[in-house]
Amino acid sequence: MIETGLVDTCMFPINFGAYHYGGQLGQKVLDAAMKHGVGVIALKAGARGRLTNVTGNPGHVPDHFRHIPEWKRQEMIHFPVYTSKDHPTEWYEPEDDPEELRRLILWSLNQKGVTAVLPPGSLELL
């Protein structure tokens, strides 16, 4: 979509954990965005890691969605999403140490091509 010229910005998880342990997809998004003059809003900048059945609560899978296709519901069943036990609006493990959170957000902001970051979903973390 970035290459089409139809978008001015995109949102993508650009964070320390995904960059170092999740492959090169984030860097490819940043490279494409810079090449086509598209701004990048970094998501999950304060992520410590992915939640598991040990560290999180299982997400609710509705019987049906009004606006989301059945394949997405099936994905949620077979590849469950967990929500944070301490911060239920988060579906990744958020960093809760203020100094470390500051470092993670600054890391995301310092990636070439990132124009902004979204804060964690829990305002208690800010």
C-alpha positions as CSV (number, residue, x, y, z in Angstrom):
1,M,0.0,0.0,0.0
2,I,2.9,2.4,0.8
3,E,4.1,2.1,-2.8
4,T,0.8,3.2,-4.3
5,G,1.1,6.9,-3.2
6,L,-2.4,6.7,-1.8
7,V,-1.4,7.1,1.8
8,D,0.4,9.9,3.7
9,T,1.1,7.9,6.9
10,C,1.1,4.3,8.1
11,M,1.1,2.8,11.5
12,F,3.3,-0.2,12.2
13,P,4.9,-1.9,15.3
14,I,8.3,-0.3,15.5
15,N,9.8,-1.3,18.8
16,F,13.0,-2.7,20.3
17,G,11.7,-6.3,20.8
18,A,10.2,-6.6,17.3
19,Y,13.2,-5.1,15.7
20,H,15.7,-7.5,17.4
21,Y,13.6,-10.6,17.6
22,G,10.9,-10.3,15.0
23,G,12.8,-10.3,11.7
24,Q,13.3,-7.4,9.3
25,L,9.7,-6.5,8.4
26,G,9.8,-3.3,10.4
27,Q,12.9,-2.1,8.7
28,K,11.3,-3.0,5.3
29,V,8.3,-0.9,6.2
30,L,10.5,2.0,7.2
31,D,12.6,1.8,4.1
32,A,9.5,1.7,1.8
33,A,8.0,4.6,3.7
34,M,11.1,6.8,3.4
35,K,11.4,6.0,-0.3
36,H,7.8,7.1,-1.0
37,G,7.6,10.0,1.5
38,V,5.2,8.3,3.8
39,G,5.2,9.1,7.5
40,V,5.4,6.2,10.0
41,I,3.6,6.2,13.4
42,A,5.3,3.6,15.6
43,L,2.9,1.3,17.4
44,K,3.8,-0.6,20.6
45,A,6.9,1.5,21.3
46,G,6.6,0.6,25.0
47,A,6.3,-3.2,24.4
48,R,8.4,-5.5,26.6
49,G,7.3,-8.6,24.7
50,R,4.5,-10.8,23.6
51,L,2.0,-12.0,26.1
52,T,1.5,-15.8,26.6
53,N,-0.9,-18.0,28.4
54,V,1.3,-17.7,31.4
55,T,1.8,-13.9,31.4
56,G,-1.6,-12.8,30.1
57,N,-5.3,-13.4,30.2
58,P,-7.0,-15.1,27.2
59,G,-8.8,-12.7,24.9
60,H,-12.5,-13.1,24.2
61,V,-13.5,-14.7,20.9
62,P,-17.0,-13.7,19.9
63,D,-19.3,-16.1,18.2
64,H,-19.5,-13.8,15.2
65,F,-18.4,-10.3,14.2
66,R,-20.5,-7.8,12.4
67,H,-17.6,-6.2,10.6
68,I,-14.7,-8.6,10.8
69,P,-14.6,-11.7,8.5
70,E,-14.9,-15.3,9.7
71,W,-11.2,-16.0,8.9
72,K,-10.2,-13.4,11.5
73,R,-12.4,-15.1,14.1
74,Q,-10.8,-18.4,13.2
75,E,-7.3,-16.8,13.5
76,M,-8.2,-15.6,17.0
77,I,-9.3,-19.2,18.0
78,H,-6.2,-20.9,16.6
79,F,-3.6,-18.2,17.4
80,P,-5.1,-16.7,20.6
81,V,-4.4,-13.1,21.7
82,Y,-3.8,-12.5,25.4
83,T,-4.4,-9.3,27.3
84,S,-2.2,-8.0,30.1
85,K,-3.2,-9.0,33.6
86,D,-2.1,-5.7,35.0
87,H,-3.1,-3.4,32.1
88,P,-6.2,-5.0,30.4
89,T,-6.2,-2.6,27.5
90,E,-2.8,-3.9,26.4
91,W,-2.4,-7.0,24.3
92,Y,1.4,-7.2,24.6
93,E,3.5,-7.1,27.7
94,P,4.0,-3.4,28.4
95,E,7.1,-2.0,30.1
96,D,6.0,-0.7,33.5
97,D,9.3,0.7,34.7
98,P,9.1,4.5,33.8
99,E,12.8,4.8,33.0
100,E,12.9,1.7,30.8
101,L,9.6,2.8,29.1
102,R,11.2,6.2,28.3
103,R,14.2,4.4,26.7
104,L,11.9,2.1,24.6
105,I,9.9,5.1,23.4
106,L,13.1,7.1,22.6
107,W,14.5,4.0,20.7
108,S,11.4,3.9,18.5
109,L,11.4,7.7,17.9
110,N,15.1,7.5,16.9
111,Q,14.5,5.0,14.1
112,K,15.0,6.7,10.8
113,G,11.6,7.2,9.2
114,V,9.6,7.2,12.4
115,T,7.6,10.5,12.7
116,A,5.6,9.8,15.8
117,V,4.8,7.0,18.4
118,L,1.5,6.1,19.9
119,P,1.6,5.9,23.7
120,P,0.8,2.7,25.5
121,G,-2.9,1.8,25.7
122,S,-2.9,2.1,29.5
123,L,-2.5,5.7,30.6
124,E,-1.2,4.4,34.0
125,L,2.0,3.7,32.2
126,L,2.7,7.3,31.1
